[in-house]
Amino acid sequence: MKKLSLLLAALMIFCCFAMASCSEEEATSSTAPEASSTAPATSSEAPVSSEEPEASSEEPAESSEEELPLVGEAKTFWLTHFGDASVEGAGSIFTQSYSGAAWWLHVAFVPVTVEGAENVYEIVAISNGLADGSATPLDIPEGGFVWAINTGNDYISLGMGDTDFTSPNCSAMVADAQLWMVGDKIQLNGLDLEGLTVPTETADTMWYDDAYVCTATWAPIND
């Protein structure tokens, strides 16, 4: 009986020590600092350089646009006849009313004054029938004239004759003239509108021959 009492007393002392130990551990864990959920702050400002930027040695680029001359490049003005609307591969000037020339390009000119340039004419009307034969004669403007041009036919290639009315000079003039517009100003040199003399150095050569030379010229006015 005495041994049993001692055993119970020892067991109770052990339980008391165990409970005291558990209480100390709980107290220790409840007072431990919590981990921070906030990330350490970082500076968003860039580091300031103490060096000053170097000055650029490049000069501003100059404009690549060049001012156009008042009078542009002169080219051959295809003039082979006066008052004739029946010839092919020709350029003809009309100073009086005319008819026909349906497959031609017609351009009416009047003289105008442009400071710094002579023999300047302004285009006041155009009728182009080169593609479909729909051109109609233009009225002769007061103080001016109508010039008309057609490319002609190469009857040799067509097997319809022995004459080729086409020529490089005429074809080049047709290509240029089809770019003209009403209101354009053109300088025309070498025209004899009073004596109606054809401007050429090769009067004995047919106008559709590649060796034919026309001395009249035209140049655009860039005003």
Rosetta blueprint (number, residue, H / E / L):
1 M L
2 K H
3 K H
4 L H
5 S H
6 L H
7 L H
8 L H
9 A H
10 A H
11 L H
12 M H
13 I H
14 F H
15 C H
16 C H
17 F H
18 A H
19 M H
20 A H
21 S H
22 C H
23 S H
24 E H
25 E H
26 E H
27 A H
28 T H
29 S H
30 S H
31 T L
32 A L
33 P L
34 E L
35 A L
36 S L
37 S L
38 T L
39 A L
40 P L
41 A L
42 T L
43 S L
44 S L
45 E L
46 A L
47 P L
48 V L
49 S L
50 S L
51 E L
52 E L
53 P L
54 E L
55 A L
56 S L
57 S L
58 E L
59 E L
60 P L
61 A L
62 E L
63 S L
64 S L
65 E L
66 E L
67 E L
68 L L
69 P L
70 L L
71 V E
72 G L
73 E L
74 A L
75 K E
76 T E
77 F L
78 W L
79 L L
80 T L
81 H E
82 F E
83 G L
84 D L
85 A L
86 S L
87 V L
88 E L
89 G L
90 A L
91 G E
92 S E
93 I E
94 F E
95 T L
96 Q L
97 S L
98 Y L
99 S L
100 G L
101 A L
102 A L
103 W L
104 W L
105 L E
106 H E
107 V E
108 A E
109 F E
110 V E
111 P E
112 V L
113 T L
114 V E
115 E L
116 G L
117 A E
118 E L
119 N L
120 V E
121 Y E
122 E E
123 I E
124 V E
125 A E
126 I E
127 S E
128 N E
129 G L
130 L L
131 A L
132 D L
133 G L
134 S L
135 A L
136 T L
137 P L
138 L L
139 D L
140 I L
141 P L
142 E L
143 G L
144 G L
145 F E
146 V E
147 W E
148 A E
149 I E
150 N L
151 T L
152 G L
153 N L
154 D E
155 Y H
156 I H
157 S H
158 L H
159 G L
160 M L
161 G L
162 D L
163 T L
164 D E
165 F L
166 T L
167 S L
168 P H
169 N H
170 C H
171 S H
172 A H
173 M H
174 V H
175 A H
176 D H
177 A H
178 Q L
179 L L
180 W L
181 M L
182 V L
183 G L
184 D L
185 K E
186 I E
187 Q E
188 L E
189 N E
190 G L
191 L L
192 D L
193 L L
194 E L
195 G L
196 L L
197 T L
198 V L
199 P L
200 T E
201 E L
202 T L
203 A L
204 D L
205 T L
206 M L
207 W L
208 Y L
209 D L
210 D L
211 A L
212 Y L
213 V L
214 C E
215 T L
216 A L
217 T E
218 W E
219 A E
220 P E
221 I E
222 N L
223 D L
